[in-house]
């Protein structure tokens, strides 16, 4: 572990950090992303991600802690005064650490599946906050993976990481095309349940006991026809008011915990 002190906002390392926070293009070009906050940082490390640079404010965080965590690594630890840390922190009160981490790509084939996997599939979900909230529900329900098909948001978007409170690191997340995902699900004998209004049955009348993928689309347009055609069953949530849809993260939580209920995980 190496250490350095930076006091100027004009330092190239500070400018790069801010660019990584703000621009998806820069994250992709450099293969780096930013994680902020001790809880999210620890989840990231536990998931096996490598730290390139950790920016810490010793006035906020225990310096001994970061030295213990990164002991023996080749990571760089940059000490920042409080005023400069507040300028680079995406939000205040994040326990004094903002870190640049190396991106890692997962493939469908890399997913480790149990005998009865429970998988969430999201098609073209655009809002980072929605995806982050789905990941929190997936973690809470013990889902085996989340597959994002034809993504419209960067998985390493700081808003997604923040809204997931680190679940982006605790649940295996893969991106793939809808065609690739459908083939992979069928090759692995995983039933496909699509959440849709048309030609559907109540979700609680549908068995989720075996290997199951719960598939959801955007709130505005729903799922594309390729998923409707590939489905083993179409399911829906009762809507008793005037509106015909829920936020995708709310729908995901309801459907995931129906699978939990059916599988008798909760006693």
Secondary structure, DSSP 8 states (H G I E B T S, - for coil): -EEEEE--TTSHHHHHHHHHHH-HHHHHHHTEEEEESHHHHHHHHHTT--EEEEEE-TTTS-HHHHHHHTTTS--EEEEE-HHHHHHH-SSS-STTEEEEEE-----GGG----TT-EEEEEES---HHHHHHHHHHHHHTT-SEEEEES-SS-TT-HHHHHHTTTHHHHS-EEEE-HHHHHHHHHHTT-EEEEE-STT-EEGGGS--SSSEEEEE-BTTTB--HHHHHH-SEEEE----SS-----HHHHHHHHHHHHHHHTT---
